[in-house]
Amino acid sequence: MKDKEDYEKDLASIRKMMERSVKFISLSGLSGVLAGIYALAGSAYGYYTLYYAQPNFENYGTTNQDQRGLILQLEIVAVLVLLFSLGTGLILSARKAKKLGVTVWNATSKQLLNDLLIPLCSGGLVVIVLLTKEYFSLAVPMCLIFYGLALIQSSRNTYDEIKYLGFTEIILGLVSALLPNYGLIFSALGFGVMHIIYGAVMYFRYEN
Amino acid sequence: MKSPFEHLDKVLEHSIRLQIISVLVVNDTYDFNSLKEIVGISDGALASHIKALEKEKYITVLKSFVGKKPNTKYKVTERGRTIFKKHLDGLEQLIKQQRLK
């Protein structure tokens, strides 16, 4: 017969297996902080080109073509920020996985990616449609809301903080939809400041 | 009162099998390599424990192909889930009883 310690050990191993198999533990907090910094840099660049480099942007002096060029520039910056953030996230998660002695590409991370990509791609397509129809002021709120939904959807396979980050993004997105002229500020808050805060919290909680 | 030992399951007494079932209870399906990584044992050992669980109909095997590579996934059966829950209740009661002594 087993004794009490064996039973307790059994219970502990059940819990550990359940948690480890469901949670993608290689997610790196540091990559969140870096993604936030890229987003802030991108927003600062956007702010500068809109309000300083083109002082007449909101006046009649600017032609439609100038506006198109500016908006294209902002779109390129946003895509670059996204690519850099994804790249950093992949590299740092792979590094953390190596340190923890697990592989990055396993059943859990596949599930996570699946949950993340469906809302994210739907949102991406919605934003592209909005931009082609020139509803520029709705682009940032939609990005924030769909990103928040993607985070909530994928949070069951990773740390709980991701879920709260998701709710925060949705709230910011809704407020931003009410204040259409402050898109840049809200994207700086949602993609910059929030990533830095949540990334730092996760880094200090799980990686130290 | 029923003895808590009646809830305990002979097949799940083995800790590796208990770990495999624990993973499958919280995930829809899980593939061989991911299972191997998380439990941390050799191919051969894992295969034999999986066979034992399969023989008792606690889990089912889903075979498919990704491109040309075979991809084997496992899924817990309703029977396996019920027995696992009972086993868990048994463990809990045993620990509680021993604490009272």
Interface residues (C-beta under 8 A of the other chain):
Chain A: K2 K4 Y7 E8 K9 D10 L11 S13 I14 M17 M18 R20 S21 V22 V102 T103 N106 A107 T108 Q111
Chain B: E13 S15 L18 Q19 S22 V23 V25 V26 N27 T29 Y30 D31 N33 S34 L35 E37 I38 V39 L88 L91 E92 L94 I95 Q98
